[in-house]
């Protein structure tokens, strides 16, 4: 069985239910030192995950990318798929689509939860 832990890159979620917070490199180092096989990245947006930078950091620490989370759409940006305002719903859909695209480029699933 492989294990993964969430690495939160969203300062607004600092008090949230995540094990590691801060930079990708520091979180990956801590996850590897703690014996995890992979990480779930919880980014502020798809733009925050530079796909060229993620792979080398994961490889350097012997980790895989277990998933990419979309929760910052709600936590940071106030986006929700069931919002009464259609423009907010549209921005939520675009936010999730961006995360799915980036996760797909990295060969990982996207988690759509709180949105």
MIDOSE-1310 file (N, C-alpha, C; in nm, 2 decimals, decimal comma, always signed):
residues 115
xxxx	+0,08/-0,12/+0,00/+0,00/+0,00/+0,00/+0,09/+0,12/+0,00; +0,05/+0,22/-0,08/+0,13/+0,35/-0,09/+0,05/+0,45/+0,00; +0,13/+0,55/+0,05/+0,07/+0,65/+0,13/+0,10/+0,79/+0,07; +0,01/+0,88/+0,09/+0,03/+1,02/+0,04/-0,03/+1,11/+0,15
xxxx	+0,02/+1,23/+0,14/-0,02/+1,34/+0,24/-0,04/+1,47/+0,17; -0,13/+1,55/+0,22/-0,16/+1,67/+0,15/-0,06/+1,78/+0,18; -0,02/+1,86/+0,08/+0,07/+1,97/+0,09/-0,01/+2,09/+0,05; -0,05/+2,18/+0,14/-0,13/+2,30/+0,12/-0,04/+2,42/+0,08
xxxx	-0,06/+2,47/-0,04/+0,01/+2,59/-0,09/-0,07/+2,72/-0,07; -0,18/+2,71/+0,00/-0,27/+2,83/+0,01/-0,27/+2,88/+0,15; -0,21/+3,00/+0,17/-0,20/+3,06/+0,30/-0,33/+3,08/+0,37; -0,44/+3,11/+0,30/-0,57/+3,12/+0,36/-0,62/+2,99/+0,43
xxxx	-0,56/+2,88/+0,39/-0,61/+2,75/+0,45/-0,51/+2,70/+0,55; -0,42/+2,79/+0,60/-0,32/+2,75/+0,69/-0,37/+2,67/+0,81; -0,49/+2,70/+0,86/-0,54/+2,64/+0,98/-0,63/+2,52/+0,94; -0,63/+2,48/+0,81/-0,71/+2,38/+0,76/-0,66/+2,24/+0,79
xxxx	-0,73/+2,13/+0,75/-0,69/+2,00/+0,79/-0,58/+1,94/+0,70; -0,47/+2,01/+0,69/-0,36/+1,96/+0,60/-0,24/+1,94/+0,69; -0,16/+1,84/+0,65/-0,04/+1,81/+0,73/+0,07/+1,90/+0,70; +0,10/+1,93/+0,58/+0,21/+2,02/+0,55/+0,16/+2,15/+0,48
xxxx	+0,22/+2,26/+0,51/+0,19/+2,39/+0,46/+0,32/+2,46/+0,41; +0,31/+2,55/+0,31/+0,42/+2,63/+0,27/+0,46/+2,60/+0,13; +0,59/+2,59/+0,10/+0,64/+2,58/-0,03/+0,63/+2,43/-0,08; +0,63/+2,41/-0,21/+0,63/+2,28/-0,27/+0,75/+2,20/-0,23
xxxx	+0,87/+2,27/-0,24/+1,00/+2,20/-0,21/+1,00/+2,16/-0,06; +0,97/+2,25/+0,03/+0,97/+2,22/+0,17/+0,87/+2,11/+0,21; +0,75/+2,12/+0,15/+0,65/+2,02/+0,18/+0,69/+1,88/+0,13; +0,75/+1,88/+0,01/+0,79/+1,75/-0,04/+0,91/+1,69/+0,04
xxxx	+1,00/+1,77/+0,08/+1,11/+1,73/+0,16/+1,05/+1,67/+0,29; +0,96/+1,74/+0,36/+0,90/+1,69/+0,48/+0,82/+1,56/+0,46; +0,75/+1,55/+0,35/+0,67/+1,43/+0,32/+0,76/+1,31/+0,30; +0,87/+1,33/+0,23/+0,97/+1,22/+0,20/+1,03/+1,18/+0,33
xxxx	+1,08/+1,28/+0,41/+1,14/+1,25/+0,54/+1,05/+1,18/+0,64; +0,92/+1,20/+0,62/+0,82/+1,14/+0,71/+0,78/+1,00/+0,66; +0,83/+0,96/+0,54/+0,81/+0,83/+0,49/+0,69/+0,81/+0,39; +0,63/+0,92/+0,35/+0,52/+0,91/+0,25/+0,58/+0,88/+0,11
xxxx	+0,49/+0,82/+0,03/+0,52/+0,78/-0,11/+0,49/+0,89/-0,20; +0,39/+0,98/-0,17/+0,34/+1,08/-0,26/+0,28/+1,19/-0,18; +0,24/+1,30/-0,26/+0,17/+1,41/-0,21/+0,05/+1,45/-0,29; -0,05/+1,50/-0,22/-0,16/+1,57/-0,29/-0,13/+1,72/-0,28
xxxx	-0,13/+1,79/-0,39/-0,11/+1,93/-0,38/-0,24/+2,01/-0,38; -0,25/+2,10/-0,28/-0,37/+2,18/-0,27/-0,32/+2,33/-0,31; -0,34/+2,36/-0,44/-0,29/+2,49/-0,48/-0,39/+2,60/-0,48; -0,35/+2,73/-0,48/-0,44/+2,84/-0,49/-0,51/+2,85/-0,62
xxxx	-0,45/+2,80/-0,73/-0,51/+2,80/-0,86/-0,42/+2,71/-0,95; -0,47/+2,68/-1,07/-0,39/+2,60/-1,17/-0,26/+2,67/-1,20; -0,27/+2,80/-1,21/-0,15/+2,88/-1,24/-0,04/+2,87/-1,14; -0,07/+2,83/-1,02/+0,03/+2,81/-0,91/+0,11/+2,69/-0,92
xxxx	+0,07/+2,60/-1,01/+0,14/+2,47/-1,03/+0,21/+2,48/-1,17; +0,33/+2,52/-1,16/+0,41/+2,53/-1,29/+0,45/+2,38/-1,31; +0,39/+2,32/-1,42/+0,42/+2,18/-1,44/+0,56/+2,14/-1,46; +0,64/+2,24/-1,51/+0,78/+2,21/-1,53/+0,86/+2,20/-1,40
xxxx	+0,80/+2,27/-1,30/+0,87/+2,27/-1,17/+0,83/+2,16/-1,07; +0,71/+2,11/-1,09/+0,65/+2,00/-1,00/+0,73/+1,87/-1,02; +0,74/+1,83/-1,14/+0,81/+1,70/-1,16/+0,95/+1,69/-1,10; +1,04/+1,78/-1,12/+1,17/+1,77/-1,07/+1,17/+1,77/-0,91
xxxx	+1,08/+1,84/-0,85/+1,08/+1,84/-0,71/+1,03/+1,71/-0,66; +0,93/+1,65/-0,72/+0,88/+1,52/-0,68/+0,99/+1,42/-0,70; +1,05/+1,42/-0,81/+1,16/+1,32/-0,84/+1,28/+1,34/-0,74; +1,31/+1,46/-0,71/+1,42/+1,48/-0,62/+1,40/+1,42/-0,48
xxxx	+1,27/+1,41/-0,45/+1,24/+1,36/-0,31/+1,18/+1,21/-0,32; +1,18/+1,16/-0,44/+1,13/+1,02/-0,45/+0,98/+1,01/-0,43; +0,90/+1,11/-0,47/+0,76/+1,11/-0,44/+0,68/+1,10/-0,58; +0,56/+1,06/-0,56/+0,46/+1,07/-0,68/+0,36/+1,17/-0,64
xxxx	+0,29/+1,22/-0,75/+0,18/+1,31/-0,73/+0,05/+1,23/-0,72; -0,01/+1,22/-0,60/-0,13/+1,14/-0,58/-0,25/+1,21/-0,63; -0,26/+1,35/-0,62/-0,38/+1,42/-0,67/-0,35/+1,57/-0,66; -0,44/+1,65/-0,72/-0,44/+1,79/-0,71/-0,58/+1,83/-0,66
xxxx	-0,58/+1,91/-0,56/-0,71/+1,95/-0,50/-0,77/+2,08/-0,56; -0,90/+2,10/-0,56/-0,97/+2,22/-0,61/-1,02/+2,30/-0,50; -1,01/+2,26/-0,37/-1,07/+2,33/-0,26/-1,05/+2,48/-0,25; -0,93/+2,52/-0,30/-0,90/+2,67/-0,29/-1,00/+2,75/-0,37
xxxx	-1,07/+2,69/-0,46/-1,17/+2,76/-0,54/-1,27/+2,82/-0,44; -1,31/+2,74/-0,34/-1,40/+2,79/-0,24/-1,32/+2,87/-0,13; -1,22/+2,81/-0,07/-1,15/+2,86/+0,04/-1,09/+3,00/+0,01; -1,03/+3,01/-0,10/-0,96/+3,14/-0,13/-1,04/+3,23/-0,22
xxxx	-1,11/+3,18/-0,32/-1,18/+3,26/-0,42/-1,33/+3,27/-0,40; -1,39/+3,19/-0,31/-1,53/+3,20/-0,28/-1,62/+3,14/-0,40; -1,56/+3,05/-0,48/-1,63/+2,99/-0,59/-1,71/+2,87/-0,55; -1,82/+2,85/-0,60/-1,90/+2,73/-0,57/-1,99/+2,69/-0,69
xxxx	-2,00/+2,56/-0,72/-2,07/+2,52/-0,83/-2,22/+2,53/-0,82; -2,27/+2,56/-0,70/-2,41/+2,57/-0,67/-2,45/+2,72/-0,64; -2,36/+2,81/-0,67/-2,39/+2,95/-0,63/-2,51/+3,00/-0,71; -2,58/+3,09/-0,65/-2,70/+3,15/-0,72/-2,66/+3,23/-0,84
xxxx	-2,55/+3,29/-0,84/-2,50/+3,38/-0,95/-2,44/+3,29/-1,06; -2,49/+3,29/-1,18/-2,44/+3,21/-1,29/-2,29/+3,25/-1,32; -2,25/+3,37/-1,30/-2,11/+3,41/-1,33/-2,02/+3,34/-1,23; -2,06/+3,33/-1,11/-1,97/+3,26/-1,01/-1,97/+3,11/-1,04
xxxx	-2,08/+3,06/-1,08/-2,08/+2,91/-1,12/-1,98/+2,89/-1,24; -1,98/+2,98/-1,33/-1,90/+2,97/-1,45/-1,75/+2,99/-1,41; -1,72/+3,08/-1,32/-1,58/+3,09/-1,28/-1,54/+2,97/-1,20; -1,63/+2,91/-1,12/-1,60/+2,78/-1,05/-1,57/+2,67/-1,15
xxxx	-1,65/+2,66/-1,25/-1,63/+2,56/-1,36/-1,49/+2,58/-1,42; -1,46/+2,70/-1,45/-1,33/+2,73/-1,51/-1,21/+2,70/-1,42; -1,23/+2,73/-1,29/-1,13/+2,70/-1,19/-1,10/+2,55/-1,19; -1,21/+2,47/-1,18/-1,20/+2,33/-1,17/-1,14/+2,27/-1,30
xxxx	-1,18/+2,32/-1,42/-1,12/+2,28/-1,54/-0,97/+2,30/-1,55; -0,93/+2,42/-1,50/-0,79/+2,45/-1,50/-0,71/+2,35/-1,41; -0,76/+2,31/-1,30/-0,70/+2,22/-1,21/-0,69/+2,08/-1,28; -0,81/+2,04/-1,34/-0,81/+1,91/-1,41/-0,71/+1,91/-1,52
xxxx	-0,69/+2,01/-1,59/-0,59/+2,02/-1,70/-0,45/+2,00/-1,65; -0,42/+2,08/-1,54/-0,28/+2,07/-1,49/-0,26/+1,93/-1,43; -0,36/+1,88/-1,35/-0,34/+1,75/-1,29/-0,32/+1,64/-1,40; -0,40/+1,65/-1,51/-0,39/+1,56/-1,62/-0,25/+1,56/-1,68
xxxx	-0,20/+1,69/-1,70/-0,06/+1,70/-1,76/+0,04/+1,63/-1,67; +0,01/+1,62/-1,54/+0,11/+1,56/-1,45/+0,07/+1,42/-1,42; -0,03/+1,37/-1,48/-0,07/+1,23/-1,47/-0,14/+1,19/-1,34; -0,21/+1,29/-1,28/-0,27/+1,27/-1,15/-0,42/+1,31/-1,16
xxxx	-0,50/+1,26/-1,07/-0,64/+1,29/-1,07/-0,66/+1,43/-1,00; -0,77/+1,49/-1,02/-0,81/+1,61/-0,95/-0,92/+1,58/-0,85; -0,92/+1,64/-0,74/-1,02/+1,61/-0,63/-1,11/+1,73/-0,63; -1,24/+1,71/-0,66/-1,34/+1,81/-0,65/-1,42/+1,79/-0,53
xxx	-1,40/+1,87/-0,42/-1,47/+1,84/-0,30/-1,56/+1,96/-0,25; -1,50/+2,05/-0,18/-1,58/+2,16/-0,12/-1,64/+2,25/-0,21; -1,60/+2,25/-0,34/-1,66/+2,35/-0,43/-1,80/+2,30/-0,48
